[in-house]
Amino acid sequence: MMVIYFLQQTEPPVIPVLQEIGRPGDVSPYLVEGWDTYFYTEINRRNGDWPSDNTDPVALLVLKFFKFYYEEFDYTTTVIAPKQKSLLTCKSKNWYRPINIEDPF
């Protein structure tokens, strides 16, 4: 989850947040135990691979990954939440653990 979240948060992003790609108007929420588990599944409708403006080589992304979680990410206030691009706070979830990772399902 930490790698996925990093690749979504880096600028420009390497991979998209599947839950935030436009939901077609005719697709209703897919609820499982009261949770909307929708994510974009029409990958074949995209033009080629996921479009990304990120041209960083893998070695640089690895370095940025460690820098992100060592210097930039605030573990005391932020949840690793791969279902959304915007920051999710520990306070909003009432979570106060050493590391907070939201289950995307």
Number of C-alpha atoms within 10 A of each C-alpha: 13 13 13 16 21 23 21 20 20 15 10 13 17 19 17 20 18 18 18 13 11 9 15 8 6 6 8 10 12 12 10 10 7 7 10 13 14 18 17 13 11 7 11 8 7 9 8 8 8 11 12 11 10 14 10 12 8 9 9 10 17 13 10 17 18 13 12 15 13 11 9 10 14 13 17 15 17 20 23 24 21 26 22 17 16 9 13 17 18 19 12 10 12 8 16 14 12 7 14 18 16 13 10 12 10
